[in-house]
Amino acid sequence: MRPILGGNQMDTQITFNIAQIIISIALTIFILLQIKSSGLGSMFGGSDSSIYRTRRGVERILFNITIGLSIAFFVITILNVIVS
């Protein structure tokens, strides 16, 4: 098995493209999972309360995974540009 960065340039680009697709799908899913069921009005800026809440439990885990996936997507994108 060849290393990702040391192999053929075309293989490397295909690998990065597949990684970008997988990460973008996962990122979309995790962003959609974070949408609260507080109604459609809150998506467009309207909300019933403006009280700050801390994230706890599953909500915090989803938030941290979303941040990690977005950083991974950014790094893969930059590496893909450098390789091409």
mmCIF file of the N, C-alpha and C atoms, coordinates in Angstrom:
data_MODEL
# 
_entry.id   MODEL 
# 
loop_
_atom_site.group_PDB 
_atom_site.id 
_atom_site.type_symbol 
_atom_site.label_atom_id 
_atom_site.label_alt_id 
_atom_site.label_comp_id 
_atom_site.label_asym_id 
_atom_site.label_entity_id 
_atom_site.label_seq_id 
_atom_site.pdbx_PDB_ins_code 
_atom_site.Cartn_x 
_atom_site.Cartn_y 
_atom_site.Cartn_z 
_atom_site.occupancy 
_atom_site.B_iso_or_equiv 
_atom_site.pdbx_formal_charge 
_atom_site.auth_seq_id 
_atom_site.auth_comp_id 
_atom_site.auth_asym_id 
_atom_site.auth_atom_id 
_atom_site.pdbx_PDB_model_num 
ATOM 1   N N  . MET A 1 1  ? 0.843   -1.180 0.000  1.00 0.00 ? 1  MET A N  1 
ATOM 2   C CA . MET A 1 1  ? 0.000   0.000  0.000  1.00 0.00 ? 1  MET A CA 1 
ATOM 3   C C  . MET A 1 1  ? 0.886   1.240  0.000  1.00 0.00 ? 1  MET A C  1 
ATOM 4   N N  . ARG A 1 2  ? 0.593   2.156  -0.906 1.00 0.00 ? 2  ARG A N  1 
ATOM 5   C CA . ARG A 1 2  ? 1.393   3.364  -1.024 1.00 0.00 ? 2  ARG A CA 1 
ATOM 6   C C  . ARG A 1 2  ? 0.915   4.437  -0.048 1.00 0.00 ? 2  ARG A C  1 
ATOM 7   N N  . PRO A 1 3  ? 1.817   5.282  0.432  1.00 0.00 ? 3  PRO A N  1 
ATOM 8   C CA . PRO A 1 3  ? 1.392   6.389  1.284  1.00 0.00 ? 3  PRO A CA 1 
ATOM 9   C C  . PRO A 1 3  ? 0.572   7.390  0.485  1.00 0.00 ? 3  PRO A C  1 
ATOM 10  N N  . ILE A 1 4  ? -0.303  8.104  1.170  1.00 0.00 ? 4  ILE A N  1 
ATOM 11  C CA . ILE A 1 4  ? -1.222  9.026  0.494  1.00 0.00 ? 4  ILE A CA 1 
ATOM 12  C C  . ILE A 1 4  ? -0.463  10.152 -0.202 1.00 0.00 ? 4  ILE A C  1 
ATOM 13  N N  . LEU A 1 5  ? 0.471   10.771 0.481  1.00 0.00 ? 5  LEU A N  1 
ATOM 14  C CA . LEU A 1 5  ? 1.162   11.918 -0.104 1.00 0.00 ? 5  LEU A CA 1 
ATOM 15  C C  . LEU A 1 5  ? 2.327   11.508 -0.997 1.00 0.00 ? 5  LEU A C  1 
ATOM 16  N N  . GLY A 1 6  ? 2.785   10.262 -0.933 1.00 0.00 ? 6  GLY A N  1 
ATOM 17  C CA . GLY A 1 6  ? 3.926   9.847  -1.721 1.00 0.00 ? 6  GLY A CA 1 
ATOM 18  C C  . GLY A 1 6  ? 3.552   9.094  -2.979 1.00 0.00 ? 6  GLY A C  1 
ATOM 19  N N  . GLY A 1 7  ? 2.288   8.858  -3.221 1.00 0.00 ? 7  GLY A N  1 
ATOM 20  C CA . GLY A 1 7  ? 1.844   8.075  -4.364 1.00 0.00 ? 7  GLY A CA 1 
ATOM 21  C C  . GLY A 1 7  ? 1.678   8.931  -5.604 1.00 0.00 ? 7  GLY A C  1 
ATOM 22  N N  . ASN A 1 8  ? 0.958   8.386  -6.544 1.00 0.00 ? 8  ASN A N  1 
ATOM 23  C CA . ASN A 1 8  ? 0.646   9.068  -7.784 1.00 0.00 ? 8  ASN A CA 1 
ATOM 24  C C  . ASN A 1 8  ? -0.229  10.282 -7.481 1.00 0.00 ? 8  ASN A C  1 
ATOM 25  N N  . GLN A 1 9  ? -0.013  11.379 -8.213 1.00 0.00 ? 9  GLN A N  1 
ATOM 26  C CA . GLN A 1 9  ? -0.767  12.607 -7.943 1.00 0.00 ? 9  GLN A CA 1 
ATOM 27  C C  . GLN A 1 9  ? -2.260  12.416 -8.198 1.00 0.00 ? 9  GLN A C  1 
ATOM 28  N N  . MET A 1 10 ? -2.617  11.663 -9.220 1.00 0.00 ? 10 MET A N  1 
ATOM 29  C CA . MET A 1 10 ? -4.029  11.430 -9.528 1.00 0.00 ? 10 MET A CA 1 
ATOM 30  C C  . MET A 1 10 ? -4.696  10.616 -8.424 1.00 0.00 ? 10 MET A C  1 
ATOM 31  N N  . ASP A 1 11 ? -3.985  9.593  -7.922 1.00 0.00 ? 11 ASP A N  1 
ATOM 32  C CA . ASP A 1 11 ? -4.527  8.799  -6.822 1.00 0.00 ? 11 ASP A CA 1 
ATOM 33  C C  . ASP A 1 11 ? -4.720  9.649  -5.572 1.00 0.00 ? 11 ASP A C  1 
ATOM 34  N N  . THR A 1 12 ? -3.779  10.546 -5.332 1.00 0.00 ? 12 THR A N  1 
ATOM 35  C CA . THR A 1 12 ? -3.866  11.412 -4.162 1.00 0.00 ? 12 THR A CA 1 
ATOM 36  C C  . THR A 1 12 ? -5.055  12.355 -4.273 1.00 0.00 ? 12 THR A C  1 
ATOM 37  N N  . GLN A 1 13 ? -5.277  12.924 -5.443 1.00 0.00 ? 13 GLN A N  1 
ATOM 38  C CA . GLN A 1 13 ? -6.411  13.823 -5.639 1.00 0.00 ? 13 GLN A CA 1 
ATOM 39  C C  . GLN A 1 13 ? -7.729  13.079 -5.482 1.00 0.00 ? 13 GLN A C  1 
ATOM 40  N N  . ILE A 1 14 ? -7.799  11.861 -6.005 1.00 0.00 ? 14 ILE A N  1 
ATOM 41  C CA . ILE A 1 14 ? -9.024  11.067 -5.852 1.00 0.00 ? 14 ILE A CA 1 
ATOM 42  C C  . ILE A 1 14 ? -9.274  10.756 -4.387 1.00 0.00 ? 14 ILE A C  1 
ATOM 43  N N  . THR A 1 15 ? -8.208  10.426 -3.660 1.00 0.00 ? 15 THR A N  1 
ATOM 44  C CA . THR A 1 15 ? -8.334  10.139 -2.229 1.00 0.00 ? 15 THR A CA 1 
ATOM 45  C C  . THR A 1 15 ? -8.833  11.368 -1.474 1.00 0.00 ? 15 THR A C  1 
ATOM 46  N N  . PHE A 1 16 ? -8.255  12.528 -1.764 1.00 0.00 ? 16 PHE A N  1 
ATOM 47  C CA . PHE A 1 16 ? -8.695  13.752 -1.094 1.00 0.00 ? 16 PHE A CA 1 
ATOM 48  C C  . PHE A 1 16 ? -10.131 14.113 -1.470 1.00 0.00 ? 16 PHE A C  1 
ATOM 49  N N  . ASN A 1 17 ? -10.502 13.905 -2.735 1.00 0.00 ? 17 ASN A N  1 
ATOM 50  C CA . ASN A 1 17 ? -11.873 14.197 -3.154 1.00 0.00 ? 17 ASN A CA 1 
ATOM 51  C C  . ASN A 1 17 ? -12.875 13.291 -2.454 1.00 0.00 ? 17 ASN A C  1 
ATOM 52  N N  . ILE A 1 18 ? -12.555 12.017 -2.338 1.00 0.00 ? 18 ILE A N  1 
ATOM 53  C CA . ILE A 1 18 ? -13.451 11.092 -1.633 1.00 0.00 ? 18 ILE A CA 1 
ATOM 54  C C  . ILE A 1 18 ? -13.544 11.470 -0.161 1.00 0.00 ? 18 ILE A C  1 
ATOM 55  N N  . ALA A 1 19 ? -12.406 11.841 0.435  1.00 0.00 ? 19 ALA A N  1 
ATOM 56  C CA . ALA A 1 19 ? -12.405 12.255 1.844  1.00 0.00 ? 19 ALA A CA 1 
ATOM 57  C C  . ALA A 1 19 ? -13.260 13.516 2.029  1.00 0.00 ? 19 ALA A C  1 
ATOM 58  N N  . GLN A 1 20 ? -13.160 14.460 1.100  1.00 0.00 ? 20 GLN A N  1 
ATOM 59  C CA . GLN A 1 20 ? -13.969 15.678 1.183  1.00 0.00 ? 20 GLN A CA 1 
ATOM 60  C C  . GLN A 1 20 ? -15.455 15.364 1.089  1.00 0.00 ? 20 GLN A C  1 
ATOM 61  N N  . ILE A 1 21 ? -15.823 14.467 0.205  1.00 0.00 ? 21 ILE A N  1 
ATOM 62  C CA . ILE A 1 21 ? -17.234 14.106 0.060  1.00 0.00 ? 21 ILE A CA 1 
ATOM 63  C C  . ILE A 1 21 ? -17.759 13.462 1.338  1.00 0.00 ? 21 ILE A C  1 
ATOM 64  N N  . ILE A 1 22 ? -16.998 12.515 1.888  1.00 0.00 ? 22 ILE A N  1 
ATOM 65  C CA . ILE A 1 22 ? -17.431 11.833 3.109  1.00 0.00 ? 22 ILE A CA 1 
ATOM 66  C C  . ILE A 1 22 ? -17.535 12.807 4.274  1.00 0.00 ? 22 ILE A C  1 
ATOM 67  N N  . ILE A 1 23 ? -16.534 13.673 4.433  1.00 0.00 ? 23 ILE A N  1 
ATOM 68  C CA . ILE A 1 23 ? -16.554 14.636 5.540  1.00 0.00 ? 23 ILE A CA 1 
ATOM 69  C C  . ILE A 1 23 ? -17.679 15.640 5.358  1.00 0.00 ? 23 ILE A C  1 
ATOM 70  N N  . SER A 1 24 ? -17.929 16.078 4.123  1.00 0.00 ? 24 SER A N  1 
ATOM 71  C CA . SER A 1 24 ? -18.999 17.066 3.921  1.00 0.00 ? 24 SER A CA 1 
ATOM 72  C C  . SER A 1 24 ? -20.374 16.468 4.208  1.00 0.00 ? 24 SER A C  1 
ATOM 73  N N  . ILE A 1 25 ? -20.577 15.197 3.857  1.00 0.00 ? 25 ILE A N  1 
ATOM 74  C CA . ILE A 1 25 ? -21.849 14.548 4.178  1.00 0.00 ? 25 ILE A CA 1 
ATOM 75  C C  . ILE A 1 25 ? -22.018 14.418 5.687  1.00 0.00 ? 25 ILE A C  1 
ATOM 76  N N  . ALA A 1 26 ? -20.951 13.985 6.364  1.00 0.00 ? 26 ALA A N  1 
ATOM 77  C CA . ALA A 1 26 ? -21.013 13.851 7.820  1.00 0.00 ? 26 ALA A CA 1 
ATOM 78  C C  . ALA A 1 26 ? -21.221 15.205 8.484  1.00 0.00 ? 26 ALA A C  1 
ATOM 79  N N  . LEU A 1 27 ? -20.557 16.243 7.976  1.00 0.00 ? 27 LEU A N  1 
ATOM 80  C CA . LEU A 1 27 ? -20.709 17.587 8.536  1.00 0.00 ? 27 LEU A CA 1 
ATOM 81  C C  . LEU A 1 27 ? -22.132 18.090 8.364  1.00 0.00 ? 27 LEU A C  1 
ATOM 82  N N  . THR A 1 28 ? -22.723 17.848 7.205  1.00 0.00 ? 28 THR A N  1 
ATOM 83  C CA . THR A 1 28 ? -24.114 18.242 6.972  1.00 0.00 ? 28 THR A CA 1 
ATOM 84  C C  . THR A 1 28 ? -25.055 17.533 7.938  1.00 0.00 ? 28 THR A C  1 
ATOM 85  N N  . ILE A 1 29 ? -24.840 16.244 8.147  1.00 0.00 ? 29 ILE A N  1 
ATOM 86  C CA . ILE A 1 29 ? -25.685 15.484 9.067  1.00 0.00 ? 29 ILE A CA 1 
ATOM 87  C C  . ILE A 1 29 ? -25.573 16.019 10.481 1.00 0.00 ? 29 ILE A C  1 
ATOM 88  N N  . PHE A 1 30 ? -24.340 16.280 10.938 1.00 0.00 ? 30 PHE A N  1 
ATOM 89  C CA . PHE A 1 30 ? -24.169 16.762 12.310 1.00 0.00 ? 30 PHE A CA 1 
ATOM 90  C C  . PHE A 1 30 ? -24.702 18.172 12.491 1.00 0.00 ? 30 PHE A C  1 
ATOM 91  N N  . ILE A 1 31 ? -24.631 19.009 11.464 1.00 0.00 ? 31 ILE A N  1 
ATOM 92  C CA . ILE A 1 31 ? -25.221 20.350 11.562 1.00 0.00 ? 31 ILE A CA 1 
ATOM 93  C C  . ILE A 1 31 ? -26.743 20.251 11.645 1.00 0.00 ? 31 ILE A C  1 
ATOM 94  N N  . LEU A 1 32 ? -27.328 19.367 10.839 1.00 0.00 ? 32 LEU A N  1 
ATOM 95  C CA . LEU A 1 32 ? -28.780 19.208 10.880 1.00 0.00 ? 32 LEU A CA 1 
ATOM 96  C C  . LEU A 1 32 ? -29.246 18.594 12.198 1.00 0.00 ? 32 LEU A C  1 
ATOM 97  N N  . LEU A 1 33 ? -28.432 17.745 12.807 1.00 0.00 ? 33 LEU A N  1 
ATOM 98  C CA . LEU A 1 33 ? -28.796 17.172 14.098 1.00 0.00 ? 33 LEU A CA 1 
ATOM 99  C C  . LEU A 1 33 ? -28.806 18.221 15.212 1.00 0.00 ? 33 LEU A C  1 
ATOM 100 N N  . GLN A 1 34 ? -28.076 19.307 15.023 1.00 0.00 ? 34 GLN A N  1 
ATOM 101 C CA . GLN A 1 34 ? -28.007 20.340 16.050 1.00 0.00 ? 34 GLN A CA 1 
ATOM 102 C C  . GLN A 1 34 ? -29.211 21.276 16.041 1.00 0.00 ? 34 GLN A C  1 
ATOM 103 N N  . ILE A 1 35 ? -29.977 21.259 14.972 1.00 0.00 ? 35 ILE A N  1 
ATOM 104 C CA . ILE A 1 35 ? -31.137 22.146 14.893 1.00 0.00 ? 35 ILE A CA 1 
ATOM 105 C C  . ILE A 1 35 ? -32.127 21.750 15.980 1.00 0.00 ? 35 ILE A C  1 
ATOM 106 N N  . LYS A 1 36 ? -32.457 22.686 16.795 1.00 0.00 ? 36 LYS A N  1 
ATOM 107 C CA . LYS A 1 36 ? -33.369 22.408 17.907 1.00 0.00 ? 36 LYS A CA 1 
ATOM 108 C C  . LYS A 1 36 ? -34.810 22.346 17.396 1.00 0.00 ? 36 LYS A C  1 
ATOM 109 N N  . SER A 1 37 ? -35.625 21.657 18.099 1.00 0.00 ? 37 SER A N  1 
ATOM 110 C CA . SER A 1 37 ? -37.027 21.539 17.702 1.00 0.00 ? 37 SER A CA 1 
ATOM 111 C C  . SER A 1 37 ? -37.859 22.657 18.306 1.00 0.00 ? 37 SER A C  1 
ATOM 112 N N  . SER A 1 38 ? -37.332 23.872 18.276 1.00 0.00 ? 38 SER A N  1 
ATOM 113 C CA . SER A 1 38 ? -38.048 24.991 18.869 1.00 0.00 ? 38 SER A CA 1 
ATOM 114 C C  . SER A 1 38 ? -38.903 25.736 17.857 1.00 0.00 ? 38 SER A C  1 
ATOM 115 N N  . GLY A 1 39 ? -39.051 25.196 16.676 1.00 0.00 ? 39 GLY A N  1 
ATOM 116 C CA . GLY A 1 39 ? -39.934 25.818 15.698 1.00 0.00 ? 39 GLY A CA 1 
ATOM 117 C C  . GLY A 1 39 ? -39.165 26.407 14.536 1.00 0.00 ? 39 GLY A C  1 
ATOM 118 N N  . LEU A 1 40 ? -39.894 26.686 13.476 1.00 0.00 ? 40 LEU A N  1 
ATOM 119 C CA . LEU A 1 40 ? -39.289 27.193 12.261 1.00 0.00 ? 40 LEU A CA 1 
ATOM 120 C C  . LEU A 1 40 ? -38.866 28.649 12.410 1.00 0.00 ? 40 LEU A C  1 
ATOM 121 N N  . GLY A 1 41 ? -39.502 29.384 13.274 1.00 0.00 ? 41 GLY A N  1 
ATOM 122 C CA . GLY A 1 41 ? -39.178 30.795 13.442 1.00 0.00 ? 41 GLY A CA 1 
ATOM 123 C C  . GLY A 1 41 ? -37.789 31.039 13.971 1.00 0.00 ? 41 GLY A C  1 
ATOM 124 N N  . SER A 1 42 ? -37.267 30.127 14.765 1.00 0.00 ? 42 SER A N  1 
ATOM 125 C CA . SER A 1 42 ? -35.936 30.330 15.334 1.00 0.00 ? 42 SER A CA 1 
ATOM 126 C C  . SER A 1 42 ? -34.845 30.192 14.278 1.00 0.00 ? 42 SER A C  1 
ATOM 127 N N  . MET A 1 43 ? -35.118 29.488 13.176 1.00 0.00 ? 43 MET A N  1 
ATOM 128 C CA . MET A 1 43 ? -34.116 29.367 12.114 1.00 0.00 ? 43 MET A CA 1 
ATOM 129 C C  . MET A 1 43 ? -33.914 30.689 11.394 1.00 0.00 ? 43 MET A C  1 
ATOM 130 N N  . PHE A 1 44 ? -34.937 31.532 11.384 1.00 0.00 ? 44 PHE A N  1 
ATOM 131 C CA . PHE A 1 44 ? -34.850 32.793 10.667 1.00 0.00 ? 44 PHE A CA 1 
ATOM 132 C C  . PHE A 1 44 ? -34.638 33.977 11.604 1.00 0.00 ? 44 PHE A C  1 
ATOM 133 N N  . GLY A 1 45 ? -34.180 33.723 12.803 1.00 0.00 ? 45 GLY A N  1 
ATOM 134 C CA . GLY A 1 45 ? -33.807 34.802 13.696 1.00 0.00 ? 45 GLY A CA 1 
ATOM 135 C C  . GLY A 1 45 ? -34.773 35.065 14.826 1.00 0.00 ? 45 GLY A C  1 
ATOM 136 N N  . GLY A 1 46 ? -35.992 34.629 14.734 1.00 0.00 ? 46 GLY A N  1 
ATOM 137 C CA . GLY A 1 46 ? -36.948 34.862 15.797 1.00 0.00 ? 46 GLY A CA 1 
ATOM 138 C C  . GLY A 1 46 ? -36.872 33.782 16.848 1.00 0.00 ? 46 GLY A C  1 
ATOM 139 N N  . SER A 1 47 ? -36.865 34.195 18.097 1.00 0.00 ? 47 SER A N  1 
ATOM 140 C CA . SER A 1 47 ? -36.857 33.198 19.169 1.00 0.00 ? 47 SER A CA 1 
ATOM 141 C C  . SER A 1 47 ? -37.680 33.720 20.336 1.00 0.00 ? 47 SER A C  1 
ATOM 142 N N  . ASP A 1 48 ? -38.121 32.802 21.171 1.00 0.00 ? 48 ASP A N  1 
ATOM 143 C CA . ASP A 1 48 ? -38.943 33.176 22.308 1.00 0.00 ? 48 ASP A CA 1 
ATOM 144 C C  . ASP A 1 48 ? -38.134 33.767 23.447 1.00 0.00 ? 48 ASP A C  1 
ATOM 145 N N  . SER A 1 49 ? -36.904 33.306 23.610 1.00 0.00 ? 49 SER A N  1 
ATOM 146 C CA . SER A 1 49 ? -36.082 33.819 24.699 1.00 0.00 ? 49 SER A CA 1 
ATOM 147 C C  . SER A 1 49 ? -34.655 34.004 24.224 1.00 0.00 ? 49 SER A C  1 
ATOM 148 N N  . SER A 1 50 ? -33.979 34.934 24.849 1.00 0.00 ? 50 SER A N  1 
ATOM 149 C CA . SER A 1 50 ? -32.588 35.192 24.487 1.00 0.00 ? 50 SER A CA 1 
ATOM 150 C C  . SER A 1 50 ? -31.665 34.833 25.651 1.00 0.00 ? 50 SER A C  1 
ATOM 151 N N  . ILE A 1 51 ? -32.033 33.830 26.397 1.00 0.00 ? 51 ILE A N  1 
ATOM 152 C CA . ILE A 1 51 ? -31.232 33.393 27.528 1.00 0.00 ? 51 ILE A CA 1 
ATOM 153 C C  . ILE A 1 51 ? -30.120 32.488 27.027 1.00 0.00 ? 51 ILE A C  1 
ATOM 154 N N  . TYR A 1 52 ? -28.903 32.737 27.515 1.00 0.00 ? 52 TYR A N  1 
ATOM 155 C CA . TYR A 1 52 ? -27.760 31.917 27.130 1.00 0.00 ? 52 TYR A CA 1 
ATOM 156 C C  . TYR A 1 52 ? -27.807 30.596 27.865 1.00 0.00 ? 52 TYR A C  1 
ATOM 157 N N  . ARG A 1 53 ? -27.654 29.506 27.102 1.00 0.00 ? 53 ARG A N  1 
ATOM 158 C CA . ARG A 1 53 ? -27.639 28.170 27.689 1.00 0.00 ? 53 ARG A CA 1 
ATOM 159 C C  . ARG A 1 53 ? -26.309 27.520 27.389 1.00 0.00 ? 53 ARG A C  1 
ATOM 160 N N  . THR A 1 54 ? -25.810 26.739 28.325 1.00 0.00 ? 54 THR A N  1 
ATOM 161 C CA . THR A 1 54 ? -24.610 25.966 28.050 1.00 0.00 ? 54 THR A CA 1 
ATOM 162 C C  . THR A 1 54 ? -25.006 24.626 27.439 1.00 0.00 ? 54 THR A C  1 
ATOM 163 N N  . ARG A 1 55 ? -24.130 24.118 26.599 1.00 0.00 ? 55 ARG A N  1 
ATOM 164 C CA . ARG A 1 55 ? -24.388 22.816 25.978 1.00 0.00 ? 55 ARG A CA 1 
ATOM 165 C C  . ARG A 1 55 ? -23.980 21.728 26.955 1.00 0.00 ? 55 ARG A C  1 
ATOM 166 N N  . ARG A 1 56 ? -24.814 20.719 27.078 1.00 0.00 ? 56 ARG A N  1 
ATOM 167 C CA . ARG A 1 56 ? -24.523 19.608 27.970 1.00 0.00 ? 56 ARG A CA 1 
ATOM 168 C C  . ARG A 1 56 ? -24.880 18.303 27.300 1.00 0.00 ? 56 ARG A C  1 
ATOM 169 N N  . GLY A 1 57 ? -24.168 17.268 27.670 1.00 0.00 ? 57 GLY A N  1 
ATOM 170 C CA . GLY A 1 57 ? -24.491 15.921 27.207 1.00 0.00 ? 57 GLY A CA 1 
ATOM 171 C C  . GLY A 1 57 ? -24.300 15.738 25.717 1.00 0.00 ? 57 GLY A C  1 
ATOM 172 N N  . VAL A 1 58 ? -25.324 15.193 25.084 1.00 0.00 ? 58 VAL A N  1 
ATOM 173 C CA . VAL A 1 58 ? -25.271 14.862 23.657 1.00 0.00 ? 58 VAL A CA 1 
ATOM 174 C C  . VAL A 1 58 ? -25.112 16.120 22.819 1.00 0.00 ? 58 VAL A C  1 
ATOM 175 N N  . GLU A 1 59 ? -25.743 17.216 23.229 1.00 0.00 ? 59 GLU A N  1 
ATOM 176 C CA . GLU A 1 59 ? -25.647 18.465 22.484 1.00 0.00 ? 59 GLU A CA 1 
ATOM 177 C C  . GLU A 1 59 ? -24.204 18.954 22.416 1.00 0.00 ? 59 GLU A C  1 
ATOM 178 N N  . ARG A 1 60 ? -23.472 18.809 23.507 1.00 0.00 ? 60 ARG A N  1 
ATOM 179 C CA . ARG A 1 60 ? -22.070 19.225 23.538 1.00 0.00 ? 60 ARG A CA 1 
ATOM 180 C C  . ARG A 1 60 ? -21.209 18.313 22.665 1.00 0.00 ? 60 ARG A C  1 
ATOM 181 N N  . ILE A 1 61 ? -21.493 17.004 22.693 1.00 0.00 ? 61 ILE A N  1 
ATOM 182 C CA . ILE A 1 61 ? -20.747 16.053 21.871 1.00 0.00 ? 61 ILE A CA 1 
ATOM 183 C C  . ILE A 1 61 ? -20.968 16.362 20.384 1.00 0.00 ? 61 ILE A C  1 
ATOM 184 N N  . LEU A 1 62 ? -22.217 16.618 19.992 1.00 0.00 ? 62 LEU A N  1 
ATOM 185 C CA . LEU A 1 62 ? -22.519 16.972 18.600 1.00 0.00 ? 62 LEU A CA 1 
ATOM 186 C C  . LEU A 1 62 ? -21.793 18.247 18.181 1.00 0.00 ? 62 LEU A C  1 
ATOM 187 N N  . PHE A 1 63 ? -21.758 19.222 19.077 1.00 0.00 ? 63 PHE A N  1 
ATOM 188 C CA . PHE A 1 63 ? -21.087 20.493 18.806 1.00 0.00 ? 63 PHE A CA 1 
ATOM 189 C C  . PHE A 1 63 ? -19.590 20.271 18.592 1.00 0.00 ? 63 PHE A C  1 
ATOM 190 N N  . ASN A 1 64 ? -18.959 19.477 19.465 1.00 0.00 ? 64 ASN A N  1 
ATOM 191 C CA . ASN A 1 64 ? -17.523 19.227 19.341 1.00 0.00 ? 64 ASN A CA 1 
ATOM 192 C C  . ASN A 1 64 ? -17.195 18.409 18.095 1.00 0.00 ? 64 ASN A C  1 
ATOM 193 N N  . ILE A 1 65 ? -18.033 17.440 17.757 1.00 0.00 ? 65 ILE A N  1 
ATOM 194 C CA . ILE A 1 65 ? -17.808 16.659 16.534 1.00 0.00 ? 65 ILE A CA 1 
ATOM 195 C C  . ILE A 1 65 ? -17.947 17.547 15.309 1.00 0.00 ? 65 ILE A C  1 
ATOM 196 N N  . THR A 1 66 ? -18.899 18.474 15.330 1.00 0.00 ? 66 THR A N  1 
ATOM 197 C CA . THR A 1 66 ? -19.084 19.396 14.212 1.00 0.00 ? 66 THR A CA 1 
ATOM 198 C C  . THR A 1 66 ? -17.848 20.272 14.026 1.00 0.00 ? 66 THR A C  1 
ATOM 199 N N  . ILE A 1 67 ? -17.288 20.754 15.120 1.00 0.00 ? 67 ILE A N  1 
ATOM 200 C CA . ILE A 1 67 ? -16.076 21.563 15.036 1.00 0.00 ? 67 ILE A CA 1 
ATOM 201 C C  . ILE A 1 67 ? -14.922 20.735 14.477 1.00 0.00 ? 67 ILE A C  1 
ATOM 202 N N  . GLY A 1 68 ? -14.768 19.510 14.966 1.00 0.00 ? 68 GLY A N  1 
ATOM 203 C CA . GLY A 1 68 ? -13.709 18.642 14.469 1.00 0.00 ? 68 GLY A CA 1 
ATOM 204 C C  . GLY A 1 68 ? -13.854 18.327 12.988 1.00 0.00 ? 68 GLY A C  1 
ATOM 205 N N  . LEU A 1 69 ? -15.074 18.045 12.556 1.00 0.00 ? 69 LEU A N  1 
ATOM 206 C CA . LEU A 1 69 ? -15.311 17.765 11.142 1.00 0.00 ? 69 LEU A CA 1 
ATOM 207 C C  . LEU A 1 69 ? -15.050 18.983 10.262 1.00 0.00 ? 69 LEU A C  1 
ATOM 208 N N  . SER A 1 70 ? -15.409 20.170 10.753 1.00 0.00 ? 70 SER A N  1 
ATOM 209 C CA . SER A 1 70 ? -15.165 21.372 9.953  1.00 0.00 ? 70 SER A CA 1 
ATOM 210 C C  . SER A 1 70 ? -13.670 21.660 9.836  1.00 0.00 ? 70 SER A C  1 
ATOM 211 N N  . ILE A 1 71 ? -12.912 21.414 10.898 1.00 0.00 ? 71 ILE A N  1 
ATOM 212 C CA . ILE A 1 71 ? -11.461 21.589 10.831 1.00 0.00 ? 71 ILE A CA 1 
ATOM 213 C C  . ILE A 1 71 ? -10.852 20.563 9.876  1.00 0.00 ? 71 ILE A C  1 
ATOM 214 N N  . ALA A 1 72 ? -11.317 19.314 9.959  1.00 0.00 ? 72 ALA A N  1 
ATOM 215 C CA . ALA A 1 72 ? -10.818 18.267 9.060  1.00 0.00 ? 72 ALA A CA 1 
ATOM 216 C C  . ALA A 1 72 ? -11.137 18.603 7.607  1.00 0.00 ? 72 ALA A C  1 
ATOM 217 N N  . PHE A 1 73 ? -12.336 19.117 7.349  1.00 0.00 ? 73 PHE A N  1 
ATOM 218 C CA . PHE A 1 73 ? -12.719 19.496 5.994  1.00 0.00 ? 73 PHE A CA 1 
ATOM 219 C C  . PHE A 1 73 ? -11.821 20.612 5.471  1.00 0.00 ? 73 PHE A C  1 
ATOM 220 N N  . PHE A 1 74 ? -11.544 21.589 6.313  1.00 0.00 ? 74 PHE A N  1 
ATOM 221 C CA . PHE A 1 74 ? -10.682 22.713 5.927  1.00 0.00 ? 74 PHE A CA 1 
ATOM 222 C C  . PHE A 1 74 ? -9.268  22.225 5.611  1.00 0.00 ? 74 PHE A C  1 
ATOM 223 N N  . VAL A 1 75 ? -8.726  21.349 6.446  1.00 0.00 ? 75 VAL A N  1 
ATOM 224 C CA . VAL A 1 75 ? -7.370  20.831 6.233  1.00 0.00 ? 75 VAL A CA 1 
ATOM 225 C C  . VAL A 1 75 ? -7.302  20.001 4.954  1.00 0.00 ? 75 VAL A C  1 
ATOM 226 N N  . ILE A 1 76 ? -8.285  19.125 4.740  1.00 0.00 ? 76 ILE A N  1 
ATOM 227 C CA . ILE A 1 76 ? -8.312  18.318 3.517  1.00 0.00 ? 76 ILE A CA 1 
ATOM 228 C C  . ILE A 1 76 ? -8.421  19.197 2.280  1.00 0.00 ? 76 ILE A C  1 
ATOM 229 N N  . THR A 1 77 ? -9.210  20.256 2.361  1.00 0.00 ? 77 THR A N  1 
ATOM 230 C CA . THR A 1 77 ? -9.352  21.170 1.229  1.00 0.00 ? 77 THR A CA 1 
ATOM 231 C C  . THR A 1 77 ? -8.035  21.868 0.911  1.00 0.00 ? 77 THR A C  1 
ATOM 232 N N  . ILE A 1 78 ? -7.344  22.358 1.939  1.00 0.00 ? 78 ILE A N  1 
ATOM 233 C CA . ILE A 1 78 ? -6.068  23.017 1.727  1.00 0.00 ? 78 ILE A CA 1 
ATOM 234 C C  . ILE A 1 78 ? -5.038  22.036 1.152  1.00 0.00 ? 78 ILE A C  1 
ATOM 235 N N  . LEU A 1 79 ? -4.983  20.813 1.684  1.00 0.00 ? 79 LEU A N  1 
ATOM 236 C CA . LEU A 1 79 ? -4.057  19.811 1.154  1.00 0.00 ? 79 LEU A CA 1 
ATOM 237 C C  . LEU A 1 79 ? -4.383  19.456 -0.288 1.00 0.00 ? 79 LEU A C  1 
ATOM 238 N N  . ASN A 1 80 ? -5.658  19.396 -0.627 1.00 0.00 ? 80 ASN A N  1 
ATOM 239 C CA . ASN A 1 80 ? -6.059  19.107 -1.997 1.00 0.00 ? 80 ASN A CA 1 
ATOM 240 C C  . ASN A 1 80 ? -5.612  20.204 -2.950 1.00 0.00 ? 80 ASN A C  1 
ATOM 241 N N  . VAL A 1 81 ? -5.679  21.450 -2.506 1.00 0.00 ? 81 VAL A N  1 
ATOM 242 C CA . VAL A 1 81 ? -5.234  22.567 -3.342 1.00 0.00 ? 81 VAL A CA 1 
ATOM 243 C C  . VAL A 1 81 ? -3.716  22.525 -3.501 1.00 0.00 ? 81 VAL A C  1 
ATOM 244 N N  . ILE A 1 82 ? -3.005  22.209 -2.439 1.00 0.00 ? 82 ILE A N  1 
ATOM 245 C CA . ILE A 1 82 ? -1.547  22.160 -2.507 1.00 0.00 ? 82 ILE A CA 1 
ATOM 246 C C  . ILE A 1 82 ? -1.083  21.045 -3.430 1.00 0.00 ? 82 ILE A C  1 
ATOM 247 N N  . VAL A 1 83 ? -1.732  19.877 -3.350 1.00 0.00 ? 83 VAL A N  1 
ATOM 248 C CA . VAL A 1 83 ? -1.325  18.730 -4.165 1.00 0.00 ? 83 VAL A CA 1 
ATOM 249 C C  . VAL A 1 83 ? -1.621  18.955 -5.640 1.00 0.00 ? 83 VAL A C  1 
ATOM 250 N N  . SER A 1 84 ? -2.738  19.630 -5.934 1.00 0.00 ? 84 SER A N  1 
ATOM 251 C CA . SER A 1 84 ? -3.125  19.791 -7.351 1.00 0.00 ? 84 SER A CA 1 
ATOM 252 C C  . SER A 1 84 ? -2.383  20.877 -8.053 1.00 0.00 ? 84 SER A C  1 
# 
